[in-house]
């Protein structure tokens, strides 16, 4: 098949510039060229590789983001950007993770997956997964869920106050 100017269509011509999805927070449009690619998917979701980040509606100052799968609208995570200056995760463990995935320090970012705990008879609490953070190469728009070493004592359910 050819384009309107007569040149043959390429695979890239078939990629939409944006995708509109019905998310947990209503209909949202995501720019395809801003997507983050997970070559190995996420733990438990190996076949879901393309995600986008979005702020929560109505609150520009929120510390959390929505990480929405662009190929499966019902798959989304609440994530928290990790401050690389924090000492919650040892600097040497982050440097090692960046190195394993070929990420330069200035191109690296980290997200933590958030879990909300809703007991039947108590207040809602929140935890983050420190043991398997999402390591992002912002230059390549690639991400990896990386398991940190056991020696770090990192928890899959680190309580957030």
N, CA and C of each residue as an Amber inpcrd file, in Angstrom:
protein
   483
   0.8470000  -1.1730000   0.0000000   0.0000000   0.0000000   0.0000000
   0.8970000   1.2420000   0.0000000   0.4750000   2.2960000  -0.6410000
   1.2660000   3.5110000  -0.7580000   0.6170000   4.6510000   0.0340000
   1.4320000   5.6430000   0.3630000   0.9210000   6.8390000   1.0160000
   0.3190000   7.7550000  -0.0390000  -0.2160000   8.8960000   0.3740000
  -0.8620000   9.8070000  -0.5800000   0.1120000  10.3770000  -1.5980000
   1.4120000  10.4180000  -1.2650000   2.3750000  10.9510000  -2.2420000
   2.9690000   9.8430000  -3.1170000   2.4610000   8.5990000  -2.9740000
   2.9020000   7.5150000  -3.8390000   4.0330000   6.6710000  -3.2760000
   4.6410000   7.0990000  -2.1530000   5.7270000   6.3050000  -1.5730000
   5.1440000   5.1290000  -0.8010000   5.8780000   4.0270000  -0.7450000
   5.3630000   2.8520000  -0.0200000   5.2380000   3.1480000   1.4730000
   4.2080000   2.5580000   2.1120000   4.0210000   2.7140000   3.5510000
   5.0670000   1.8890000   4.2850000   5.5420000   2.4260000   5.3900000
   6.4670000   1.6920000   6.2460000   5.7200000   1.3070000   7.5210000
   6.3400000   0.4550000   8.3340000   5.7280000   0.0540000   9.6040000
   5.5080000   1.2800000  10.4880000   6.4120000   2.2350000  10.4050000
   6.2920000   3.4340000  11.2320000   5.0620000   4.2610000  10.8390000
   4.6510000   4.1920000   9.5820000   3.4600000   4.9160000   9.1550000
   2.2010000   4.3950000   9.8400000   2.2460000   3.1440000  10.3170000
   1.0980000   2.5350000  10.9690000   1.0220000   2.8250000  12.4640000
   2.0370000   3.4690000  13.0340000   2.0510000   3.7820000  14.4600000
   1.2870000   5.0860000  14.6730000   0.2830000   5.0640000  15.5470000
  -0.4790000   6.2970000  15.7920000   0.3700000   7.3090000  16.5540000
   0.0600000   8.5820000  16.3920000   0.8020000   9.6050000  17.1390000
   0.3420000   9.6670000  18.5850000  -0.8970000   9.2450000  18.8280000
  -1.4320000   9.2350000  20.1890000  -2.4810000   8.1370000  20.2930000
  -2.7230000   7.7460000  21.5250000  -3.7480000   6.7460000  21.7870000
  -4.6350000   7.2770000  22.9100000  -5.9400000   7.1280000  22.7670000
  -6.8930000   7.5570000  23.7860000  -7.4280000   6.3130000  24.4750000
  -7.3120000   6.2880000  25.8060000  -7.7300000   5.1370000  26.5880000
  -8.6750000   5.5650000  27.6980000  -9.5370000   4.6720000  28.0860000
 -10.3520000   4.8930000  29.2670000  -9.5690000   4.3070000  30.4360000
  -9.0740000   5.1650000  31.3120000  -8.2500000   4.7530000  32.4400000
  -9.0840000   4.7290000  33.7130000  -8.4350000   4.4580000  34.8170000
  -9.0900000   4.4980000  36.1210000  -9.6510000   5.8810000  36.4230000
  -9.1340000   6.8910000  35.7350000  -9.5270000   8.2760000  35.9960000
 -10.2110000   8.9190000  34.8010000 -10.8520000   8.1040000  33.9870000
 -11.5610000   8.6320000  32.8360000 -10.7350000   8.5440000  31.5700000
 -11.2450000   9.1460000  30.5250000 -10.5870000   9.0930000  29.2280000
  -9.3610000   9.9970000  29.2210000  -8.2340000   9.4420000  28.7510000
  -6.9710000  10.1950000  28.6800000  -6.3080000   9.9290000  27.3420000
  -5.6140000  10.9230000  26.8340000  -4.8480000  10.7510000  25.6030000
  -3.3690000  10.6960000  25.9670000  -2.6660000   9.7370000  25.3760000
  -1.2430000   9.5510000  25.6220000  -0.4870000   9.6480000  24.3020000
   0.5740000  10.4430000  24.2690000   1.4150000  10.5690000  23.0750000
   2.2680000   9.3120000  22.9540000   2.1590000   8.6510000  21.8300000
   2.8830000   7.3930000  21.6240000   4.3980000   7.6090000  21.6940000
   4.8830000   8.7570000  21.1980000   6.3360000   8.9850000  21.1920000
   6.8840000   9.3200000  22.5820000   6.0320000   9.4500000  23.5770000
   6.4730000   9.6840000  24.9650000   6.4060000   8.4000000  25.7880000
   6.0000000   7.3020000  25.1710000   5.8460000   6.0260000  25.8730000
   7.1960000   5.5070000  26.3570000   7.1200000   4.7010000  27.3980000
   8.3000000   4.0320000  27.9590000   8.1880000   2.5600000  27.6020000
   9.2700000   2.0080000  27.0630000   9.2690000   0.6200000  26.6190000
   9.9860000  -0.2650000  27.6380000   9.3320000  -1.3290000  28.0790000
   9.8950000  -2.3230000  28.9880000  10.2230000  -3.5660000  28.1580000
  11.4780000  -3.7740000  27.7600000  11.7990000  -4.9370000  26.9210000
  11.3500000  -6.2660000  27.5340000  11.4310000  -6.4080000  28.8600000
  11.0550000  -7.6620000  29.5150000   9.7130000  -7.5560000  30.2400000
   8.9870000  -6.4790000  30.0210000   7.7280000  -6.2790000  30.7320000
   7.9780000  -6.0530000  32.2170000   6.9430000  -6.1800000  33.0030000
   7.0440000  -6.0860000  34.4620000   6.8680000  -7.4800000  35.0390000
   7.3290000  -7.6820000  36.2680000   7.1550000  -8.9810000  36.9290000
   5.6620000  -9.2970000  36.9860000   5.3040000 -10.4550000  36.4630000
   3.9070000 -10.8580000  36.4210000   3.1670000 -10.3940000  35.1760000
   3.7800000  -9.4920000  34.4100000   3.1540000  -8.9490000  33.1970000
   4.1920000  -8.8900000  32.0620000   4.8080000 -10.0170000  31.7150000
   5.9040000  -9.9870000  30.7480000   5.4970000  -9.5920000  29.3370000
   4.2130000  -9.7220000  29.0000000   3.7610000  -9.4100000  27.6420000
   3.2690000  -7.9830000  27.4830000   3.3510000  -7.1940000  28.5350000
   2.9010000  -5.7980000  28.4780000   4.1370000  -4.9130000  28.5710000
   4.4850000  -4.3050000  27.4410000   5.7730000  -3.6280000  27.3270000
   5.7220000  -2.1230000  27.1400000   4.5720000  -1.5450000  26.8490000
   4.5150000  -0.1290000  26.5140000   3.6270000   0.5930000  27.5210000
   4.2190000   1.5520000  28.2390000   3.5230000   2.2990000  29.2800000
   3.7540000   3.7890000  29.0870000   2.8730000   4.5650000  29.6720000
   3.0320000   6.0200000  29.6840000   2.7780000   6.5040000  31.1000000
   3.3620000   7.6460000  31.4170000   3.1690000   8.2570000  32.7290000
   2.2220000   9.4360000  32.6040000   1.3560000   9.5890000  33.5970000
   0.4100000  10.7090000  33.6000000   0.2130000  11.1700000  35.0370000
  -0.0240000  12.4480000  35.1800000  -0.3490000  12.9640000  36.5040000
  -1.8050000  12.6490000  36.8040000  -2.1400000  12.6890000  38.0720000
  -3.5230000  12.4630000  38.4670000  -4.3260000  13.7180000  38.1780000
  -5.5720000  13.5790000  37.7510000  -6.3680000  14.7500000  37.4000000
  -6.6170000  15.6620000  38.5980000  -6.5380000  16.9610000  38.3360000
  -6.9290000  17.9580000  39.3200000  -5.9280000  18.3080000  40.3870000
  -4.8190000  17.5990000  40.4890000  -3.8650000  17.9050000  41.5510000
  -2.4560000  17.9240000  40.9770000  -2.0130000  19.0780000  40.5360000
  -0.6970000  19.2200000  39.9460000   0.4350000  18.9740000  40.9180000
   0.1760000  19.0630000  42.2270000   1.2290000  18.9030000  43.2130000
   1.3390000  17.4990000  43.7810000   0.6320000  16.5350000  43.2060000
   0.6360000  15.1740000  43.7230000   2.0010000  14.5280000  43.5340000
   2.4420000  13.7790000  44.5410000   3.7350000  13.1130000  44.4850000
   3.6620000  11.7880000  43.7330000   2.4830000  11.3910000  43.2860000
   2.3000000  10.1110000  42.6290000   1.9300000  10.3080000  41.1610000
   2.2200000   9.2790000  40.3590000   1.8900000   9.2800000  38.9380000
   1.1210000   8.0110000  38.6010000   0.3900000   8.0610000  37.5070000
  -0.2650000   6.8880000  36.9650000   0.6480000   6.3390000  35.8710000
   1.0040000   5.0580000  35.9670000   1.7710000   4.4120000  34.9110000
   0.7900000   3.4940000  34.1830000   0.3590000   3.9390000  33.0140000
  -0.7120000   3.3040000  32.2540000  -0.1440000   2.4670000  31.1200000
  -0.5920000   1.2150000  31.0300000  -0.2190000   0.3700000  29.8990000
  -0.9850000   0.8710000  28.6690000  -0.2870000   1.0780000  27.5610000
  -0.9330000   1.5970000  26.3520000  -1.5470000   0.5100000  25.4870000
  -1.2250000  -0.7440000  25.7620000  -1.7830000  -1.8350000  24.9630000
  -2.8470000  -2.6350000  25.7190000  -2.9980000  -2.3740000  27.0050000
  -4.0120000  -3.0360000  27.8380000  -4.5910000  -1.9880000  28.7870000
  -5.6680000  -1.3240000  28.3860000  -6.1960000  -0.1930000  29.1530000
  -6.5300000  -0.4880000  30.6100000  -6.8140000  -1.7400000  30.9390000
  -7.1610000  -2.0560000  32.3200000  -5.9470000  -2.2680000  33.2130000
  -4.7490000  -2.2020000  32.6450000  -3.5240000  -2.4010000  33.4200000
  -2.8580000  -1.0550000  33.6870000  -2.8060000  -0.6940000  34.9570000
  -2.1770000   0.5690000  35.3540000  -1.6470000   0.4120000  36.7760000
  -0.6570000   1.2170000  37.0960000  -0.0530000   1.1970000  38.4200000
   0.0680000   2.6230000  38.9340000  -0.0370000   2.7710000  40.2340000
   0.3220000   4.0350000  40.8670000   1.8030000   3.9200000  41.1790000
   2.5740000   4.9280000  40.7960000   4.0120000   4.9210000  41.0480000
   4.4270000   6.2310000  41.7090000   5.5450000   6.1500000  42.4150000
   6.1110000   7.3220000  43.0740000   7.5200000   7.5330000  42.5480000
   7.8230000   8.7210000  42.0190000   9.2020000   9.0040000  41.6160000
  10.1100000   8.9500000  42.8490000  11.2410000   8.3050000  42.7020000
  12.2100000   8.1790000  43.7880000  13.2310000   9.2970000  43.6730000
  13.4960000   9.9670000  44.7860000  14.5050000  11.0180000  44.8320000
  15.8820000  10.3580000  44.8950000  16.6770000  10.5220000  43.8540000
  17.9930000   9.8880000  43.7830000  18.9470000  10.3890000  44.8680000
  18.6370000  11.5010000  45.5100000  19.4580000  12.0260000  46.6030000
  19.1040000  11.3710000  47.9370000  18.0000000  10.6340000  47.9660000
  17.5680000   9.9460000  49.1800000  18.5340000   8.7980000  49.4760000
  18.5670000   8.3780000  50.7150000  19.4280000   7.2400000  51.0530000
  18.6150000   5.9840000  51.3810000  17.3450000   5.9660000  50.9950000
  16.4960000   4.7970000  51.2460000  17.0070000   3.5870000  50.4710000
  17.4500000   3.8200000  49.2360000  18.1330000   2.7920000  48.4450000
  19.5910000   3.2260000  48.3660000  20.4870000   2.3320000  48.7030000
  21.9170000   2.6720000  48.6970000  22.3690000   3.1090000  47.3060000
  23.1580000   4.1740000  47.2810000  23.6480000   4.7230000  46.0110000
  24.3940000   3.6760000  45.1900000  25.1770000   2.8420000  45.8480000
  25.9440000   1.8320000  45.0980000  25.0200000   0.7920000  44.4560000
  23.8750000   0.5200000  45.0820000  22.9330000  -0.4290000  44.4800000
  22.2460000   0.1850000  43.2560000  21.9420000   1.4660000  43.3150000
  21.3680000   2.1390000  42.1310000  22.3990000   2.2420000  41.0180000
  23.6410000   2.5790000  41.3720000  24.7040000   2.6600000  40.3590000
  24.8860000   1.3140000  39.6710000  24.8440000   0.2390000  40.4630000
  24.9740000  -1.1030000  39.9000000  23.7980000  -1.4120000  38.9680000
  22.5940000  -1.0650000  39.3820000  21.4050000  -1.3000000  38.5470000
  21.5080000  -0.5120000  37.2420000  21.8910000   0.7530000  37.3220000
  22.0580000   1.5610000  36.1100000  23.1000000   0.9260000  35.1900000
  24.2150000   0.4770000  35.7740000  25.2770000  -0.1380000  34.9790000
  24.8200000  -1.4090000  34.2750000  24.0890000  -2.2650000  34.9930000
  23.5900000  -3.5180000  34.4100000  22.7260000  -3.2420000  33.1790000
  21.9480000  -2.1760000  33.2320000  21.0290000  -1.8610000  32.1340000
  21.5990000  -0.8270000  31.1560000  22.8790000  -0.4840000  31.3090000
  23.5360000   0.4350000  30.3790000  22.9980000   1.8500000  30.4340000
  22.6210000   2.2970000  31.6390000  22.0490000   3.6280000  31.8090000
  23.0950000   4.5630000  32.4100000  23.3270000   5.6900000  31.7660000
  24.2360000   6.7030000  32.3180000  23.5450000   7.3820000  33.4940000
  24.3220000   7.7250000  34.5150000  23.7450000   8.2940000  35.7380000
  22.8400000   9.4920000  35.4440000  23.2580000  10.3810000  34.5590000
  22.4570000  11.5750000  34.2470000  21.1860000  11.2590000  33.4680000
  21.1100000  10.0600000  32.8960000  19.9220000   9.6440000  32.1420000
  19.0050000   8.7500000  32.9650000  19.3880000   8.4570000  34.2080000
  18.6390000   7.5070000  35.0120000  17.5720000   8.1450000  35.8820000
  16.4660000   7.4380000  36.0350000  15.3950000   7.8260000  36.9470000
  14.8490000   6.5320000  37.5540000  14.1840000   6.6830000  38.6960000
  13.6610000   5.5110000  39.4030000  12.2170000   5.7810000  39.8140000
  11.3610000   4.7840000  39.5980000   9.9750000   4.8280000  40.0630000
   9.7580000   3.6540000  41.0090000   8.9170000   3.8840000  42.0120000
   8.5480000   2.8310000  42.9480000   7.0620000   2.5290000  42.7800000
   6.7230000   1.2570000  42.6550000   5.3170000   0.8700000  42.5400000
   4.6740000   0.9690000  43.9170000   3.5140000   1.6220000  43.9510000
   2.7810000   1.8710000  45.1860000   1.6600000   0.8410000  45.3330000
   1.4730000   0.3660000  46.5580000   0.3450000  -0.5140000  46.8740000
  -0.4770000   0.1350000  47.9710000  -1.7780000   0.1880000  47.7560000
  -2.6990000   0.6760000  48.7860000  -3.2550000  -0.5320000  49.5300000
  -3.2340000  -0.4730000  50.8530000  -3.7470000  -1.5530000  51.6880000
  -5.0180000  -1.0550000  52.3550000  -6.1440000  -1.7440000  52.1090000
  -7.4370000  -1.3310000  52.6500000  -7.9860000  -2.4240000  53.5660000
  -7.6020000  -2.4140000  54.8280000  -8.1600000  -3.4200000  55.7400000
  -9.6400000  -3.1370000  55.9930000 -10.3750000  -4.1860000  56.3330000
 -11.8100000  -4.0280000  56.5720000 -12.1090000  -3.1230000  57.7610000
 -11.2450000  -3.1540000  58.7550000 -11.5440000  -2.4200000  59.9900000
 -10.3990000  -1.4910000  60.4040000  -9.9120000  -0.7050000  59.4750000
  -8.8370000   0.2100000  59.8250000  -8.5760000   1.2080000  58.7290000
  -7.6450000   2.1030000  58.9870000  -7.3340000   3.1170000  57.9810000
  -6.5490000   2.5360000  56.7950000  -6.6780000   3.1920000  55.6780000
  -5.9270000   2.8060000  54.4880000  -4.4550000   3.1410000  54.7300000
  -3.5830000   2.2210000  54.3370000  -2.1510000   2.4830000  54.4270000
  -1.5380000   2.2750000  53.0430000  -0.2980000   2.6870000  52.9220000
   0.3630000   2.6540000  51.6280000   1.7730000   2.1060000  51.8040000
   2.2230000   1.3500000  50.7990000   3.6080000   0.8850000  50.7990000
   4.1660000   1.0250000  49.3850000   5.5000000   1.0090000  49.3090000
   6.1720000   1.0440000  48.0070000   7.0890000  -0.1710000  47.9160000
   7.3080000  -0.6120000  46.6970000   8.1760000  -1.7510000  46.4520000
   9.6060000  -1.2420000  46.2900000  10.3770000  -1.3120000  47.3810000
  11.7910000  -0.9110000  47.3190000  12.6600000  -2.0200000  46.7400000
  12.2040000  -3.2430000  46.8400000  13.0120000  -4.3960000  46.4230000
  13.1430000  -4.4910000  44.9080000  12.1010000  -4.0750000  44.1810000
  12.1210000  -4.1990000  42.7160000  11.6700000  -2.8850000  42.0730000
  12.5210000  -1.8360000  42.1880000  12.1490000  -0.5510000  41.5930000
  12.1940000  -0.6020000  40.0700000  11.5570000   0.3780000  39.4650000
  11.5990000   0.5320000  38.0120000  12.7310000   1.5010000  37.7030000
  13.6790000   1.0280000  36.9340000  14.8550000   1.8170000  36.5480000
  14.6110000   2.3010000  35.1200000  14.6580000   3.6130000  34.9170000
  14.3410000   4.1770000  33.5930000  15.5560000   4.8520000  32.9740000
  15.7640000   4.5720000  31.7090000  16.7320000   5.3060000  30.9030000
  15.9330000   6.3830000  30.1820000  15.9890000   7.6070000  30.6890000
  15.1700000   8.6880000  30.1370000  15.5800000   9.0590000  28.7110000
  16.8180000   8.8340000  28.3460000  17.2720000   9.1530000  26.9940000
  16.6900000   8.1720000  25.9740000  16.7040000   6.8930000  26.2980000
  16.1990000   5.8630000  25.3760000  14.7200000   5.5450000  25.5750000
  14.1140000   6.0950000  26.6500000  12.7210000   5.8100000  26.9960000
  12.5050000   4.3100000  27.1710000  13.4770000   3.6880000  27.8410000
  13.4200000   2.2570000  28.1390000  13.4300000   2.0880000  29.6520000
  12.7690000   1.0350000  30.1240000  12.6920000   0.8180000  31.5660000
  12.8000000  -0.6660000  31.8880000  13.2290000  -0.9210000  33.1100000
  13.4590000  -2.2830000  33.5720000  13.0380000  -2.3700000  35.0340000
  12.3240000  -3.4240000  35.3940000  12.0550000  -3.6460000  36.8100000
  13.2400000  -4.4560000  37.3190000  13.9910000  -3.8650000  38.2290000
  15.2660000  -4.4270000  38.6660000  15.1740000  -4.9120000  40.1110000
  15.5570000  -6.1500000  40.3520000  15.5860000  -6.6750000  41.7160000
  16.9030000  -6.2730000  42.3820000  16.8000000  -5.5500000  43.4750000
  17.9780000  -5.1360000  44.2270000  18.4800000  -6.3100000  45.0650000
  19.7410000  -6.2580000  45.4910000  20.3140000  -7.3970000  46.2250000
  19.6500000  -7.6340000  47.5850000  19.6030000  -8.9070000  47.9720000
  19.0690000  -9.2830000  49.2840000  19.7800000  -8.5490000  50.4090000
  21.0800000  -8.3150000  50.2400000  21.8930000  -7.6850000  51.2820000
  21.4140000  -6.2810000  51.6430000  20.6370000  -5.6630000  50.7810000
  20.1630000  -4.3040000  51.0570000  19.0380000  -4.2600000  52.0780000
  18.3890000  -5.3970000  52.3250000  17.2830000  -5.4320000  53.2700000
  16.0560000  -4.6860000  52.7740000  15.9160000  -4.5690000  51.4600000
  14.7980000  -3.8330000  50.8770000  13.5260000  -4.6730000  50.9290000
  12.4160000  -4.0330000  51.1830000  11.1440000  -4.7220000  51.3120000
  10.2830000  -4.5240000  50.0650000   9.4800000  -5.5420000  49.7600000
   8.5020000  -5.4070000  48.6880000   7.3540000  -4.5050000  49.1510000
   7.2080000  -4.3460000  50.4810000   6.1230000  -3.5480000  51.0610000
   6.6800000  -2.5830000  52.1090000   7.4890000  -1.6330000  51.6610000
   8.0500000  -0.6160000  52.5530000   6.9620000   0.4200000  52.8780000
   6.5890000   0.5010000  54.1350000   5.4920000   1.3770000  54.5540000
   5.8400000   2.8470000  54.3290000   4.8770000   3.5680000  53.7720000
   5.0190000   5.0100000  53.5360000   4.1430000   5.7280000  54.5670000
   4.7400000   6.6930000  55.2390000   3.9690000   7.4580000  56.2480000
   3.2690000   8.6340000  55.6310000
